[in-house]
Amino acid sequence: MVHTPDDRFLLDATGKLSGRGAYVCPSPECLGLAVKRKGFDRAFRQAVPRDALAGLEESVREHLVPASREGAAG
């Protein structure tokens, strides 16, 4: 996840977006734990808006979970 200079919080799968970044393992469980423990708030040194966290959770589900399911099917 990255906090961009234009004040947006985005999932950065490439690690190349400009801004302050925070890493979390690519699983819904790790993400949930990071949110619960306010890890993103600490990493970005500010409160991360709930809508940004909800968008991140949705992005993780869309991009990371289907890939692991495909691997298990093959």
C-alpha positions, -999 to +999 in steps of 0.1 A: +000+000+000+012+035-008+002+070+003+007+090-028+018+127-029-017+136-040-031+122-007-045+089-020-040+054-005-035+027-032-025-009-035+009-009-052+015-044-063+046-033-083+062-013-055+070+015-080+044+041-072+057+074-057+049+080-021+053+065+014+048+027+013+038+001+038+042-037+032+018-065+043+019-101+034-005-109+005-033-126+024-067-114+038-057-126+073-025-105+074-043-075+061-070-079+087-045-081+115-026-051+102-058-031+102-069-043+136-035-034+151-034+000+133-002-009+115-011+013+085-017+043+108+017+038+123+034+032+089+019+063+073+022+084+106-015+094+103-050+079+105-057+060+073-094+066+062-117+037+066-127+039+029-091+036+019-087+004+040-120-010+026-106-003-009-074-021+000-092-051+013-113-053-018-082-050-040-065-078-021-095-101-025-097-093-063-060-096-071-044-120-046-071-145-036-081-156-072-044-162-081-040-186-051-072-204-060-060-209-096-028-224-084-046-249-062-069-260-090-040-269-113 
